[in-house]
């Protein structure tokens, strides 16, 4: 009885976290069909010359900020995507998320040129929440609780299923013995 009771209460509490994770995951997949279209500005970056060297992430972000695109002190997250599809014949880019209300995202090529600016507060909020961040604060505990709850519910569900199967088998054997005796 205790396992069933724990399973019920943890399931009820964890369902809130699981629901939010599932909802934000769906919103991430279907943002454009729900009208959360992002505003994108594309910049014409100068074509790379053959002698131009690629910059590491720190150099590229510094060069982009010095061009006046954004204030370096406003950068809260820098992502290195150098294995993706290329711009100007090179693979990958760097991305910088700002600490502004719109959570602006700048895409920088490997030479430090800003090639795209994305503004979509709703989509960025949903993405951050799904990955364990809320208004710049780390809430990975939220994702961890959902994961632990799923594991707990799965384990207790398996235990309950085994008990139900055993009880059914015992009833079936008793019925067979009763039929054989009578």
C-alpha positions in Angstrom: 0.0 0.0 0.0 2.8 2.4 0.8 4.4 2.1 -2.7 1.0 2.8 -4.3 0.5 5.9 -2.0 4.0 7.2 -2.8 3.5 6.6 -6.5 0.2 8.5 -6.4 1.6 11.6 -4.5 4.9 11.8 -6.3 3.0 11.4 -9.6 0.6 14.2 -8.7 3.4 16.6 -7.7 5.7 15.6 -10.5 3.0 15.9 -13.1 3.2 19.7 -12.8 6.9 19.6 -13.7 6.4 17.0 -16.4 3.5 19.0 -17.9 5.6 22.2 -18.1 8.5 20.3 -19.7 6.2 18.6 -22.3 4.4 21.9 -23.0 7.6 23.9 -23.5 9.0 21.1 -25.7 5.9 21.2 -27.9 6.0 25.0 -28.1 9.6 24.8 -29.2 8.7 22.5 -32.1 5.6 24.5 -33.1 6.5 28.1 -32.5 5.9 29.3 -36.0 2.5 27.6 -36.4 1.4 29.3 -33.1 2.3 32.8 -34.3 5.5 33.2 -32.2 7.4 34.1 -35.3 10.8 35.7 -34.6 12.0 39.0 -36.0 15.1 38.3 -38.0 17.5 41.0 -39.4 20.1 39.7 -41.8 23.3 41.5 -42.3 25.5 41.3 -45.4 28.9 40.3 -44.0 31.8 40.9 -46.2 32.9 37.9 -48.2 35.9 36.2 -46.6 39.1 36.5 -48.5 41.3 33.5 -48.9 44.0 34.9 -46.6 41.6 35.9 -43.9 41.9 33.7 -40.8 39.1 32.4 -38.7 38.8 33.8 -35.2 38.2 31.8 -32.0 35.0 32.5 -30.2 36.4 35.1 -27.9 38.1 37.1 -30.7 35.0 36.9 -32.9 32.6 38.1 -30.2 35.0 40.9 -29.3 35.3 42.0 -32.9 31.5 42.0 -33.4 30.9 44.0 -30.2 33.6 46.5 -31.3 31.7 47.0 -34.6 28.9 48.5 -32.5 26.4 45.7 -33.0 26.0 45.1 -29.3 27.6 46.0 -25.9 29.9 43.2 -24.8 28.8 43.7 -21.2 25.3 42.8 -22.2 26.3 39.3 -23.4 25.0 36.7 -21.1 25.6 33.5 -23.1 28.0 32.7 -26.0 27.5 29.5 -28.0 30.0 27.9 -30.3 28.4 26.3 -33.3 31.5 25.7 -35.4 30.4 22.2 -36.6 27.2 23.4 -38.3 26.5 24.5 -41.9 28.8 27.1 -43.2 28.6 30.8 -44.0 30.9 32.1 -46.7 32.3 28.7 -47.4 33.3 28.0 -43.7 31.5 25.7 -41.3 29.7 27.1 -38.3 29.1 30.3 -36.5 29.1 31.8 -33.0 25.9 33.0 -31.2 25.6 35.6 -28.5 22.5 36.0 -26.3 22.0 39.3 -24.7 20.6 40.2 -21.2 17.9 42.5 -22.7 14.1 42.0 -22.3 13.8 40.5 -25.8 16.7 38.1 -25.2 18.2 39.2 -28.5 20.4 36.6 -30.3 23.3 37.7 -32.6 24.8 35.2 -35.0 28.4 35.9 -35.8 30.5 34.3 -38.5 33.9 32.9 -37.9 35.5 36.2 -38.9 33.7 38.3 -36.3 31.0 39.7 -38.6 27.4 39.9 -37.4 25.3 38.0 -40.0 22.0 37.8 -38.2 20.0 39.3 -35.3 17.0 37.4 -33.9 14.5 38.9 -31.6 11.7 36.7 -30.2 11.0 37.1 -26.5 8.3 34.4 -26.4 10.3 31.7 -28.2 13.5 32.5 -26.3 11.6 32.4 -23.0 10.2 29.0 -23.8 13.5 27.7 -25.0 15.3 28.9 -21.8 12.6 27.4 -19.6 12.8 24.1 -21.3 16.6 24.0 -20.9 16.5 25.0 -17.3 16.9 28.8 -17.3 14.4 31.5 -16.2 15.2 35.2 -16.7 18.9 34.4 -16.7 18.7 32.3 -13.5 19.7 28.7 -13.5 16.8 26.5 -12.7 18.2 23.2 -13.9 16.8 21.7 -10.7 13.4 22.0 -12.4 14.5 19.8 -15.2 16.3 17.5 -12.7 13.1 17.2 -10.6 11.1 16.2 -13.7 13.7 13.6 -14.7 13.9 12.2 -11.2 10.1 12.1 -11.0 9.9 10.2 -14.3 12.4 7.7 -13.1 10.6 7.3 -9.8 7.2 6.9 -11.4 8.6 4.4 -13.9 10.3 2.3 -11.1 7.2 2.3 -8.8 5.0 1.6 -11.8 7.1 -1.4 -12.7 6.9 -2.6 -9.0 3.2 -2.2 -9.0 2.8 -4.0 -12.3 4.9 -6.9 -11.1 2.7 -7.1 -7.9 -0.5 -7.0 -10.0 0.9 -9.7 -12.3 1.9 -11.9 -9.3 -1.5 -11.5 -7.7 -3.2 -12.4 -10.9 -1.0 -15.5 -11.3 -1.8 -16.5 -7.7 -5.5 -16.1 -8.3 -5.3 -18.1 -11.5 -3.5 -20.9 -9.7 -6.0 -20.9 -6.8 -8.8 -21.1 -9.3 -7.2 -24.1 -11.1 -6.6 -25.9 -7.8 -10.3 -25.3 -6.8 -11.5 -26.6 -10.2 -9.3 -29.6 -9.9 -10.4 -30.4 -6.4 -14.1 -29.8 -7.0 
